[in-house]
Amino acid sequence: MSRLHLWDNAEHRSGTACPNGEIANVRWWVDGVEQHGDPTNLVPRNGQVIVLSFDSNPGPPGDPPQLGALQLPALSAAT
């Protein structure tokens, strides 16, 4: 994954500058493990934490700040 389209309707590409001027990259993690390749191939499972980022920090992002407020969906068996 090398680009994101976000709510600001702009395309953010790896190797371009953040608003603060630092060079940023598009990255993604599943349950704290950095992933590579096309995220559309991911089959999400219940309870996974998936983080997309566009920033200049080379380290992992940690959990999203909203994690505590999120509720897991109630799943029911298909009938």
Secondary structure, DSSP 4 states (H G I P E B T S, - for coil): --EEE-TTS-EEETTEEPTTS-EEEEEEEETTEEE-S-GGG----TT--EEEEEES--S---S-TTGGG--PPPP----
